[in-house]
Amino acid sequence: MSVNRNGFAVALIILLLSSGQAFSADKRILLNELYDNARLELQIDWVRASMKLDGDQYALPETVVSTVNQVVEVRYSRTFHRSSMLATLDEALSVGELLKLLDWYNSNLGQKVLHLEMAANSPSNRLRMQGYIEEKLGQQLPRTSRIRLIEELMETMDAAELGTELVASASVGAQRLLREIMPMQDGRPMRPPEILKAREKPDIRKGISDEMRNIYLYTYRSLPDNEIRAYLDFARSSAMQNFQRGQMQAMARML
């Protein structure tokens, strides 16, 4: 009798282990599908743009600028971005949340929002966005109810705080990279990233709320109020909340 019990216990353990492995494999499939459906690979363009140096803006030798930009291209590859993002999102999201996010990105409204965000966030769109903000929003703001709706979406997405973290992370990452390429003559070690980010965040935070509001007004300018409300409803879900924070955490780690 004890042999049968032992055999049953062993069989149960094998079954549980194999189920866990299948569950993990299924989650990896969902994570890869979300990465592709949400077009997260486009973030690498922003990462590279934020880390590269413009020779006209910095009084640095041309060889230093060129070397930094070459290192950025190699270090921040699409493969590195994908593996880093998936590892962090694996920690941040449950299988149930992954399924909800996939349903959202496969919906008509999810696709519409995604395409608007892709267009707005493209580095090639920067001048067009800035022109809209200066000319259109500089002359006349949308109606008050529309602004409140956009601000509610910003608050739900924690846009100002996450944006501050991202910009500070990019700034500190760029400083670290420059020091690697061109070590300081005094030889002093660089302060830990968290200390450097803590020093930069107050200045970044001062103007980022107004900047983010203008970006949101531009990005979702073609969405009617009822669709923004529908987006807002989904943005309040744990799936989207954890997805947003997971993305920012992954990018902060990469930078």
C-alpha positions, 0 to 999 in steps of 0.5 A: 500500500505504501508503495502505491502511495509513494508511486502516486506521490511521485506521479503527482510531483511529476505532473505538477512540475510538467504543468509548471513548465507548460505554464511558463512556456505558455506565458513566454508565448503570450509575452512575445505576442504582447511585445509584437502586438503593442509594437514595443520594438519601436521604443528602441528608436527613442532609447537610441535618440535619447542616448546619442550625442549631437555634435553641434550641441556639445563641445566635444571632439568629433571622435568622441561623439562618433564613438558614443553614437556607435556604442549606442547602436551596438549596445542598445540593439533590438535583441537586447531591448526585447529580452530586457523588456520581456524579463521585466514584464514577466515579473510585472504581469500575470497570465490573466493580465496578459490575456486582457492586454492582448484582447485590448490591442486586438480591438478596434479602439486598441489598434486606433490608440496604438497607431496614434501613439506610434505616430506621435512618439516617432522621432521623425515626428518631433518637429511636426508635434512641436509645430502643432503645440506652438501654433495650434495649442499656443493660440487656442486650447481645446474646450475645458471639458476636453482638457480635463478628460486628457488630464484624467488620462494622464493622472491614470497613466501616471504620465508625469512621474513615469516620464520624469523617471524615464528622462532622468534615467536617459540622462544618467545613462548618457552621462555614464556612457560618456564617462566610459568613452571619455574618462574624467581626468580627476578619476573620481568615481561616478555617483550611483545612478539613483543618487544622480536621478534623485538630483535631476528629477526635481528640475525635470518634474517642474515643467513635465506636467505641462509638456506631457499635457501638450503631448497628450492633447496632440497624440489623441487629438483625433479621438472623440471624447467617448473613445477617450473615456473607453480608453480611460476605463481600460487604463484604470485596470491592473493590466494596463497599470502594471504594463505601463509601470513594467515598461518604464521599469524595464527601460530605466534598467536598460538605460 
